[in-house]
Amino acid sequence: MTNGWVDIKNTDLMLIMGGNPAENHPCGFKWAIEAKRNRNAKMIVVDPRFTRTASVADKFAQIRAGSDIAFLGGMIRYAIEKERIAKDYVVNYTNAGFIVSNDFKLPEDEGVFSGFDEKAQTYDRASWNYAGAAPAQNKPGVPPALPLMPEKTEFDATLQNPRCVFQLMKQHYSRYTPEMVEKVTGIPQAKFVELAEMFTSIREKGDMKKVATIIYAVGWTHHSFGTQIIRTAAMLQLLLGNVGRAGGGVNALRGHSNIQGATDMAGVFDTLPGYLKVPNPAD
């Protein structure tokens, strides 16, 4: 959670997916309502069900359960295609301009990135690195979890180099057309375009005055690919320059003091502070 509950009152636009805060987080949801009342903030709700949160939304779309990545990917494509990104923010505060190693390959027909071992169903991530000077030597006998970054990573501030992160991302998400989004999510093309238009409108003509937040709960995290959904949302928010700003971010709807306190302060019998599991006899 990048911003916190109270900060939601500072937003101009909310995208709520994978959660139903009006019913499940009613104390916190008051800040979303305050943003609507005091800032005329708009609310988009995308959910398989028509919930009480959806009932107070400005826009609602019914999505096929588990297809959130296709929806968010379509948003990324739309933002790039319409040039509704925070260009200076993306260049200076993200890795968009970093040049990626020529050994790294995007998915093609097989749908996997370079380094995939089909038999082991794992990735060798040696090619997942930036171009530049050779990295420092690792300690003998201690392989790193990921390749070390080069000492001097190549960078393109214009974002035009075909091997920079931005161009590779643009290429990867080019397939997420409204037609593809409809096929995967079940949301009609016209409805998706309507939502994408509203959400990216805060960056129309490069305007940086407004800010949007993405709000989610266990409707995202309980998927086996929940991490990937949230990473996609983070990429969208970084493109739009919405991370690190009041009223922005990617915000997980934890419960109130009961759940957050339980995991942070050892309120659950099998969890120590810092999300550490209590050792069992087998340990």
C-alpha positions in Angstrom: 0.0 0.0 0.0 1.8 3.1 -1.2 -0.3 5.8 0.3 -2.7 4.8 3.1 -6.4 5.0 3.7 -6.7 8.7 4.6 -4.8 9.9 1.5 -7.6 8.5 -0.7 -9.4 11.8 0.1 -6.8 13.6 -2.1 -7.5 11.7 -5.3 -9.2 12.9 -8.5 -9.9 9.4 -9.9 -10.3 5.9 -8.4 -10.1 2.6 -10.1 -11.4 -0.1 -7.8 -10.8 -3.8 -8.8 -10.6 -7.0 -6.7 -12.3 -5.4 -3.8 -15.7 -4.2 -2.5 -14.7 -1.6 0.2 -18.3 -0.2 0.6 -19.2 -3.5 2.3 -15.9 -5.0 3.5 -14.0 -1.8 4.5 -16.8 0.6 5.4 -14.7 2.8 7.8 -12.0 3.3 5.2 -14.4 3.8 2.3 -15.5 7.0 3.8 -12.3 8.6 2.4 -13.3 7.6 -1.1 -16.7 9.1 -0.6 -15.0 12.3 0.8 -13.0 12.5 -2.4 -16.2 12.3 -4.4 -17.9 15.0 -2.3 -15.1 17.5 -1.9 -13.0 17.0 -5.1 -15.6 15.7 -7.5 -13.4 12.6 -7.8 -14.6 10.0 -10.3 -14.9 6.3 -9.4 -14.5 3.4 -11.8 -15.4 -0.1 -10.4 -14.5 -3.2 -12.4 -15.8 -6.4 -10.7 -17.5 -9.7 -11.6 -20.4 -8.7 -9.4 -22.5 -5.6 -9.1 -21.6 -4.6 -5.5 -22.6 -1.8 -3.2 -19.3 -0.2 -4.2 -20.3 -0.4 -7.8 -23.7 1.2 -7.0 -22.0 4.5 -6.1 -19.4 4.4 -9.0 -19.5 6.8 -11.9 -18.6 3.9 -14.3 -19.0 0.1 -13.8 -17.9 -2.8 -15.9 -18.5 -6.5 -15.2 -15.3 -8.5 -15.8 -14.7 -12.2 -16.1 -13.1 -13.4 -12.9 -9.3 -13.8 -13.2 -8.9 -11.7 -16.3 -7.7 -8.5 -14.6 -4.2 -8.5 -16.2 -5.8 -8.3 -19.7 -7.8 -5.3 -18.6 -4.9 -3.5 -17.1 -2.7 -4.4 -20.0 -5.2 -2.8 -22.3 -5.1 0.3 -20.2 -1.3 0.4 -20.6 -1.6 0.1 -24.3 -4.3 2.8 -24.5 -2.2 5.2 -22.4 0.9 4.7 -24.6 -1.1 4.8 -27.8 -2.9 8.1 -26.9 0.4 9.5 -25.5 -1.2 10.0 -22.1 1.8 9.3 -20.0 3.9 11.4 -17.6 6.9 11.7 -19.9 9.3 13.6 -17.5 8.3 11.4 -14.6 8.8 8.2 -16.6 12.2 9.3 -17.8 13.5 10.5 -14.4 11.8 8.3 -11.8 11.4 4.9 -13.5 13.7 2.5 -15.4 11.9 3.2 -18.7 15.1 4.5 -20.3 17.4 1.7 -19.3 18.7 -0.3 -22.2 18.0 -4.1 -21.9 20.6 -6.7 -22.9 20.3 -8.1 -26.4 20.1 -11.6 -24.8 16.7 -10.9 -23.4 13.7 -11.8 -25.6 10.1 -11.0 -25.3 7.4 -13.7 -25.7 6.5 -14.7 -29.2 4.3 -17.5 -30.3 5.1 -19.7 -27.3 4.2 -17.0 -24.9 7.2 -17.2 -22.6 10.2 -14.9 -22.1 13.8 -15.9 -22.8 15.5 -18.4 -20.5 12.4 -20.7 -19.9 13.1 -24.3 -19.1 10.0 -26.2 -20.2 10.9 -29.4 -18.4 11.6 -27.7 -15.0 8.9 -25.0 -15.6 11.3 -22.4 -14.3 13.3 -19.5 -15.8 17.1 -19.1 -16.0 17.2 -15.3 -15.6 20.7 -14.8 -16.8 19.5 -12.8 -19.8 17.2 -10.6 -17.7 19.6 -7.7 -17.3 20.5 -4.3 -18.6 23.2 -3.5 -21.2 26.4 -1.9 -20.1 29.7 -2.5 -18.4 30.2 -6.0 -16.9 28.9 -6.4 -13.4 31.2 -6.8 -10.4 32.3 -10.3 -9.7 30.2 -12.4 -7.4 31.6 -14.1 -4.3 32.9 -17.6 -5.2 30.4 -20.3 -4.6 27.5 -17.9 -3.8 25.3 -17.5 -6.9 23.1 -14.4 -6.8 19.3 -14.8 -7.0 19.4 -12.4 -10.0 22.2 -11.2 -12.2 23.9 -8.1 -10.7 23.3 -4.8 -12.5 26.1 -3.6 -14.8 28.3 -1.0 -13.2 27.4 1.5 -15.9 23.9 0.8 -17.3 23.2 2.3 -20.7 20.4 4.8 -20.8 18.3 6.6 -23.4 16.5 9.7 -22.1 14.5 10.0 -25.4 12.9 6.5 -24.8 13.4 5.8 -28.6 16.0 3.1 -28.4 14.2 -0.2 -29.4 16.0 -2.0 -26.6 15.0 0.4 -23.8 12.5 -0.8 -21.2 9.8 1.6 -22.5 10.0 0.4 -26.1 10.0 -3.3 -25.1 7.0 -2.7 -22.8 5.3 -0.9 -25.7 6.0 -3.8 -28.0 4.8 -6.4 -25.4 1.5 -4.6 -24.7 0.8 -3.8 -28.3 -1.3 -7.1 -28.5 -3.7 -5.9 -25.7 -6.1 -4.3 -28.1 -9.7 -3.5 -27.2 -10.7 -6.6 -29.2 -8.3 -8.8 -27.2 -9.5 -7.3 -23.9 -13.1 -8.1 -24.8 -12.2 -11.6 -25.8 -10.4 -12.3 -22.5 -12.4 -10.2 -20.0 -15.9 -10.2 -21.5 -16.0 -6.4 -21.3 -17.4 -5.0 -24.6 -14.9 -3.0 -26.6 -16.9 0.2 -26.4 -17.2 -0.1 -22.6 -13.5 -0.8 -22.2 -12.5 2.2 -24.4 -14.9 4.4 -22.3 -13.2 3.3 -19.1 -9.7 3.6 -20.5 -10.5 7.1 -21.8 -11.7 8.2 -18.4 -8.8 6.7 -16.5 -6.0 8.1 -18.7 -7.8 11.4 -19.3 -5.9 12.9 -16.3 -2.8 12.9 -18.5 -4.4 14.4 -21.6 -2.0 16.8 -23.3 0.6 16.1 -20.7 -1.4 17.7 -17.8 0.1 16.7 -14.4 -2.4 18.5 -12.1 -4.7 15.6 -11.4 -3.8 12.2 -9.8 -5.5 8.8 -9.8 -5.3 5.8 -7.4 -5.8 2.1 -7.9 -7.5 0.3 -5.1 -7.6 -3.5 -4.7 -8.1 -6.2 -2.1 -8.0 -10.0 -1.9 -9.9 -10.3 -5.2 -6.5 -9.7 -6.7 -4.1 -11.2 -4.1 -5.9 -14.5 -3.7 -5.2 -15.5 -7.3 -2.2 -17.7 -7.9 -1.0 -14.9 -10.2 -2.0 -12.1 -7.8 1.6 -10.7 -7.7 1.5 -10.3 -11.5 -1.8 -8.4 -11.4 -0.5 -6.0 -8.9 2.8 -5.5 -10.8 0.7 -4.7 -13.9 -1.2 -2.1 -11.9 2.0 -0.6 -10.7 3.4 -0.3 -14.2 0.2 1.5 -15.3 0.5 3.9 -12.4 4.2 4.6 -13.0 3.4 5.3 -16.7 0.8 7.9 -15.6 3.1 9.3 -12.9 0.7 8.4 -10.1 3.2 6.8 -7.6 4.7 9.0 -4.9 2.0 11.6 -5.1 -0.8 12.5 -2.7 -4.0 10.8 -3.9 -2.2 8.3 -6.1 -0.5 5.0 -5.8 -1.5 1.3 -5.7 -3.4 0.7 -2.5 -4.3 -2.6 -0.9 -7.4 -2.7 1.2 -6.3 -4.4 4.3 -8.8 -4.7 7.1 -8.7 -2.1 9.8 -6.6 -2.6 13.0 -7.6 -6.3 13.3 -5.9 -7.6 10.1 -3.0 -5.1 9.8 -2.3 -5.4 13.5 -2.4 -9.1 13.5 0.3 -9.4 10.9 2.5 -6.6 12.1 2.3 -7.2 15.8 2.0 -10.9 16.2 -1.8 -11.0 16.9 -2.1 -14.3 15.0 -0.9 -17.5 16.8 1.3 -18.7 14.0 2.9 -15.4 12.9 5.7 -13.4 14.5 6.3 -9.7 13.9 7.5 -9.0 10.3 5.4 -11.8 8.8 7.8 -14.5 10.2 6.2 -18.0 10.7 6.5 -19.5 14.2 8.9 -22.5 14.0 7.3 -25.9 14.2 8.9 -29.1 15.7 10.1 -30.2 12.3 12.3 -27.1 12.1 
